[in-house]
Amino acid sequence: MNKSKHFIFSRNIQTVFSILSIILVFNSCDETPKTTIKTETVTPPESTVAEIPYSVLTTSPHDVSSFTEGFLFHNGQLFESTGATAEFPQTKSLFGIVDVKTGKIDMKAELDKSVYFGEGIVVLKNKIYQVTYKNQVGFIYDAATYKKIGQFNYANKEGWGLTTDGTSIIMSDGSNVLTYFNPEGMTVTRTLSVSNNGYAENYLNELEFINGFIYANVWLKNYLVKINPTDGKIIGIIDLSAIEGKEKMSNVSAKEMNGIAFDSATNKILVTGKMWANIYQIDFAH
């Protein structure tokens, strides 16, 4: 081999080694973040919030045709509001008083289900407030006569659940944000973003205010969340999977859990679900 060929061969070898070295360096740099990403795990937020133990005290009948959207006590009587869906033609958009012996609702007001899907209700200062799913309109009734006495509009795209702290009406809309309304004029006074260990807790549904805290069903999840109304942080979870599982084993019609009612006079707490056959009285520290 002459010198020129040897020189060219050496240069080629050096070039090849240089290219290989560069590729190795880039590959080495590129692997580090991939390895980190692959090994990183995110803990589900609900597993890091304290679980609140509970016990089931009694059960009572619930009408399996009731597509539950609102659940509350008023003057010792259990009220329920329901929605109507085309999937289940027997359902209606109404509210009334539940006969605790039969689970049937003594209807007090009904909406035209071809126009409205009824959602949550709340009673405040001798008036009943009711919201609708997608119409962005709510209705006001006299709590003694159940006569419709007014209506209101809201900017939220949807209306889901209602409760009250005794001053404001609090509405969920399927997001993680609760909206506070002044009942006089139904103007927005505050919004509250609800978080679960730093994560937004979406799909907040039926609501109940118990001893200074907001409790909420979470759509498609079998637990209630306890919300601090000061900062929106979830400070406890009540896992009702056992109740939901028991209900669905014996009732093929049962849909998602929805409905919590608190009677401050008797300290009674009831829960149910859409088209469930039973209402469950539960007890937990509150």
N, C-alpha and C positions, 0 to 999 in steps of 0.2 A: 504494500500500500504506500503510495507516495505521500508527501507531506500535505499537499493541498487536499487530497481526498481524506487524509487523516484529520485535517483541521475541520473540514466540512462535517465529517462524521462526529467529531467531538462536539462541534457546535450544535449539531442536531440532537445529540444525546443530552447536552446541557439544557437545550430548549425544552425537550420532552420532560426532563426532571423538574424544570421550573414550572411548567404547566401543571404537572401532577402535584407539585407542592402547593400551588395556588388553589387548585381544586380541593385538596385536603384541608387547607386553612378555611376556605369558605364553607365546606361541609361541616367542619368542626364548629364554626361560629353559628351556622344555621341550625344545628341540632340542639343547642342549648335551650333556646326558648321553646322549641317544640316539646322537648322533654318536660320542661316546667309546666307547660299548658296541659299536657297529657296527664300529669300526676296531680294537678290541682283539683280539689273537690270542693263543692259548695254544699253546706249543710242546709237542708230544707228549713225555712224559718220557723215552721210550726213545731219542729222538734227542739227548739231552743227556748221556747216560752213555757213557763210553768203550767202544768196540767192541773186543773181543778177537779178533785174527785167528787163524785155525785152518787146518789142512790135513787132507785126507782121506788116510789111509795105505793102508787095505785095506778090502775089503768081504767079508762072509761071509753065508751063508743065514740067514733068519729064517722061522719058520713063519707063513704068512699067516692061520692060524686063531687065532693068539695075540693076544688083546686085552690088550696089555701094560699092566701097572699097577705092577710093581716090577722093578728090574734092578740086580744087584749081583754083585761077586766075593766069594767066600769060599774060602779055602785054594786059590786058583788056579783055581777052577771058577766058571763063570758061572751064576748063578741068575736065574730069571725067575718072576714071579707074574702071573697073568692074571685077568681078570674075565669074567663070562658075561652077555650081554645077549640079550633076546628077539629083537631085531632081527637077530641073527646066531646062529641056533640051534646052529651048530657050536662056538661059544665055550664055555669052561669056566672055573670058578673054582678054580684050582689053582696050585701052585708046584712047581718042580723044577729040575734041572740041565740046561742047554742043551748039546746036542751041537753043537759049533761047526762041524762038517763038514756037518751037515744042517739045523741050526736047530731041530730037534725037541726038545721038552722031555721029559726022563725024569722023569715025575711022582713026587713024594714025598708030597704030600698034596692032597686035593681036598675042597672044600666042596659041600654040597648047593646047587646053583644055583637051586633053587626057593625057597630061603630067603635065601641070602647072595650078594652080589656081592663077590668077592675083590678086595682092593686091594693096597697096598704091603706089602713084607716087609723085615726087617732082621735081621742076625745079630749077637748080642752075648753074650759070656760063655757060649758053647756052647749058646745058645738061639736059636731063630728066632721072631720076633714077626711076626704078620700082622694087618692091620686089615681091616674090611669097610666097605662104602660107607655104608649108612644104618642099620645095625642097632645102632650104638654099642657094638659088641663086637669084641674082638680075641682071637686065639688064640696060645698058646705051644707050641712044639714042641722036643723034644730035637734038637740040631743034628747028632747022630751017627746016631740011629735014625729021626728024623722022626716019632716018636710024639708025639701030642698030650699035653701034660703040664699044661695049665692054660688059663685064659682070663681076660679082664679087660674092664672097661667104661670108657668115657670119656664125658665130658659133651659133647664136640664133636658137632654134629649129623651130621657126616659124617667118614669117614676116607678119606684119599687116598694120600699117599706117606709113606715112612719112611726115615730114615737114622740114623746115630749118630756122635757125636764121640768115642766110646770110653768115655764115662761115662754120658751120657743117651741116651734114645731120642727122636728128633725127628720130629714128625708134622705133615704139612700136612693141611688140611681143606677146601680149595677157596677159602679166603679169603686175606687177606694176612698172617694170623697163623700162626706156627709154635708148636707146643706141645711143651715139653720134659717128659719123664717120667723119674722114677726107675725103673729096671727092676725094682727090688725093691718090689713092690706096685703098680707103675704109677700112682703118685701124681704129680700135676702139680707141677713145681718152678719152672717159668718159662714165660712166653709172650713171643714176639718178634714185633713188628709190622714187616713188611717194606715199605720205601718206595723208590720210584724217583724220585729228584730231588724229594722232597717229596710225591709222589703215592703212595697205597696201591697196591701191586702185587698185585691179586687173582688168584685162580685158580692159586695155586702148587700144583704137582702132584708128579710124581716127584722125589725128592731124592737128592743124593749129597754126602758130606762129603769134600773133597779139600784136603789140606794146610792145614787151619785155616779153610777157607771152605766155605759151603754153596752148592751149585749146584742150581738148580731148573728143571724144565720149567715153562712157563706155558701152561695149557690154551688151545688154539686159537691160540696164537702160536708162530711157528717159531723161537723163540730160547730159549737158556738164560740165566738170570741168575746172577751171582756175588754172594753175599750176605755182608756182614760180620756175623758172629754176635754181635759186641759191641753194635752199635747197630741192626742190621737194615737198614742202607742198602745198596742195590744199587750195586756199584762197577764192574761190568762186564757187558757183554752179548755173547753169542756168537750171531751171526745165522746160523742154519742153514737159511735159506730155500732155498739152492741144493740142499742135500741133500733137503729135503722136496719140492721141485719135481721133481728127478730121479726120486725114488721114485714119485711120483704119476703121472708121465708113462708109466712102464713097468708100474705096478701099480694097476689100477682099484679094488682092494680097500682100498688104503691109507687109513687115517684119520689122526687128528692125531698129531704127534710126541709121544712119551712114552717115557722110559727113558734113564738115563745110569748107567754102571757104571765104577768106577775100581779097578784092581788096583795097589795100592801096591807090590807086589813087583816088577812088571814095568813100572810107570808107564804101563800101557795104559788108554785111555779108549774106551769103546764107547757108541754111541747108536743108538736105533731108534725105532719108533713102533708104534701099534696096527695089527695086521694088515699090517705092512710085510713085504716080501719079502727085505729085507736088513738086516744089522747093519753099521754103519759104524765103523771105528776112526778116530778123529780125534786130532789133536795140537794143543795150544795151551799157551802159557806158564801154568803153574799152581804 
